[in-house]
Amino acid sequence: MLNFDAVIFDMDGVITKTAQVHSLAWKRMFDEYLYFRLKQYNEPFHEFTHANDYLPYVDGRPRYKGVETFLRSRGIDIPFGDPKDESKKETVCGLGNRKNEFFNKVLEEDGVEVYESTIILIKDLLKTSIKVGVATSSKNCVVILEKASITDLFETRVDGVVSAELGLHGKPEPDIFTTACDNLGVTYDRSIIVEDAVSGVQAGAKGKFGLVIGVAREDNAIELMINGADVVVEDLSELSIDEINKLIFSKQETR
């Protein structure tokens, strides 16, 4: 007997190999903007880095929240603006839209790769009648899933577009995961969250889900464990359905 009814997967870095594309797009946008501030305001230029900036301030967050959080870390205060702002406008939304232009350009040129081990696990879950959903901060979710030809694997999708429509809070709040579970008609304590970002496992822990699995793509296993993951793997090929079932059963027994 299985001790869970659904698994909700994050997308970038868990299902698709798009996390690095996001990171590079963020770096290009922020480095350009920080260099602009050097010329315009004579501020010291310190480049945007993956380890010190992307992972703690941007990874896993909704786009505009990522812009705000990073700028705050640098003591930079600019108007929020409007989501319709042009990408050249010096607002939070303008910068976020510029990042998205860079991201979509790479996506169009290079396409989308998936983690085959994740796809295998998803198909195995579906064969056992476990419900599967995708929950992500990305507003590019539909395009990415279509390019990867995996849209039909997910019974529900809660992404950045849906979050904006429903007024959901972004990670580290659990809203996108709880909404996905509600859409599937499953209880949170019998649902599993799979995440690769610190803000994502924080959301999983905050939502009191049955199990939070961290995928350490960034050599960040310790950070994921500290921030809410019940178990951390480097790749989902390390876990079978039986092993996942035992893990959630053990957690249920300790409650």
Residue pairs with C-beta under 8 A, 6 or more apart in sequence:
2 128
2 130
2 241
2 245
3 190
3 210
3 245
3 248
3 249
3 252
4 130
4 190
4 191
4 192
4 210
4 211
4 244
4 245
4 248
5 130
5 131
5 184
5 186
5 187
5 190
5 191
6 130
6 131
6 132
6 133
6 181
6 184
6 186
6 190
6 191
6 192
7 122
7 125
7 130
7 131
7 132
7 133
7 191
7 192
7 193
7 194
8 132
8 133
8 134
8 135
8 177
8 180
8 181
8 191
8 192
8 193
8 194
9 15
9 118
9 122
9 132
9 133
9 134
9 135
9 194
10 60
10 134
10 135
10 136
10 193
10 194
10 195
10 196
10 197
10 200
11 18
11 134
11 136
11 138
11 141
11 144
11 145
11 159
12 18
12 19
12 22
12 136
12 138
12 144
12 196
13 19
13 196
13 197
13 215
13 217
14 115
14 118
14 194
14 195
14 196
14 215
14 236
15 114
15 115
15 118
15 119
15 122
15 134
15 148
15 150
16 112
16 113
16 114
16 115
16 144
16 148
17 112
17 113
17 114
17 115
18 107
18 112
18 144
19 59
19 196
19 217
21 103
21 106
21 107
21 110
22 103
22 138
23 50
23 54
23 59
24 102
24 106
25 99
25 100
25 102
25 103
25 106
26 48
26 54
26 58
26 66
26 99
27 47
27 48
27 49
27 50
27 54
28 99
28 102
29 95
29 98
29 99
29 102
30 48
30 53
30 70
30 95
30 99
31 47
31 48
32 98
33 95
34 43
34 45
34 46
34 47
34 48
34 74
35 45
37 43
37 45
37 76
38 44
38 45
46 74
48 54
48 70
53 70
53 73
55 198
55 218
55 220
56 73
56 198
57 66
57 69
57 70
57 73
58 66
58 69
58 70
59 66
59 197
59 198
59 199
60 137
60 171
60 195
60 196
60 197
60 198
60 199
60 200
61 69
61 137
61 170
61 171
61 199
62 137
62 160
62 163
62 170
62 171
63 96
63 99
63 100
63 137
63 139
63 160
64 80
64 83
64 92
64 93
64 96
65 170
66 96
67 92
67 95
67 96
67 99
68 80
68 92
71 77
71 78
71 92
78 90
78 91
78 92
79 90
79 91
79 92
80 91
80 92
80 93
81 89
81 91
81 92
81 93
81 94
82 91
82 93
83 93
83 97
83 164
84 93
85 91
85 93
85 94
85 97
86 94
86 97
87 94
87 97
87 98
87 100
87 101
88 94
88 98
100 139
100 140
103 140
104 140
104 143
107 140
107 143
107 144
107 147
111 147
112 144
112 147
112 148
113 148
114 148
114 150
115 235
115 236
117 235
117 236
117 237
118 236
119 150
119 153
120 237
121 236
121 237
121 239
121 241
122 132
122 153
123 153
124 241
125 132
125 241
126 132
126 153
128 241
130 241
131 155
131 184
131 186
132 153
132 154
132 155
133 154
133 155
133 156
133 157
133 158
133 180
133 181
133 183
133 184
134 141
134 145
134 154
134 156
134 157
134 158
134 159
134 180
135 157
135 158
135 159
135 176
135 177
135 179
135 180
136 158
136 159
136 160
136 176
137 159
137 160
137 163
137 170
137 171
137 176
138 144
138 159
138 160
139 159
139 160
139 161
139 164
140 160
141 157
141 159
141 160
141 161
142 151
142 157
142 159
142 161
145 151
145 154
145 157
155 183
155 184
156 180
156 183
156 184
158 168
158 176
158 177
158 179
158 180
158 183
159 176
162 168
162 176
162 179
163 170
163 175
163 176
166 179
168 175
168 176
168 179
169 175
170 176
171 197
171 199
171 200
171 202
171 203
172 199
172 200
172 202
172 203
172 206
173 203
173 206
174 203
174 204
174 206
174 207
174 209
175 203
176 203
177 188
177 191
177 193
177 203
177 204
177 207
177 209
178 188
178 207
181 187
181 188
181 191
181 209
184 191
188 207
188 208
188 209
188 210
189 208
189 209
189 210
189 252
190 210
191 209
191 210
192 209
192 210
192 211
192 212
192 213
192 244
192 248
193 200
193 201
193 203
193 204
193 207
193 209
193 211
193 212
193 213
194 213
194 215
194 236
195 201
195 203
195 204
195 212
195 213
195 214
195 215
195 224
195 229
196 214
196 215
196 216
196 217
196 218
196 224
198 220
198 223
198 224
198 227
201 212
201 214
201 224
201 227
201 228
201 229
202 227
202 228
203 228
204 212
204 228
204 229
205 212
205 227
205 228
205 229
206 228
210 248
210 251
210 252
211 230
211 231
211 244
211 247
211 248
211 251
212 228
212 229
212 230
213 229
213 230
213 231
213 232
213 233
213 236
213 239
213 244
214 221
214 224
214 225
214 229
214 231
214 232
214 233
215 232
215 233
215 234
215 235
215 236
216 224
216 232
216 233
216 234
217 234
221 232
221 234
224 232
225 232
230 247
230 251
231 239
231 247
233 239
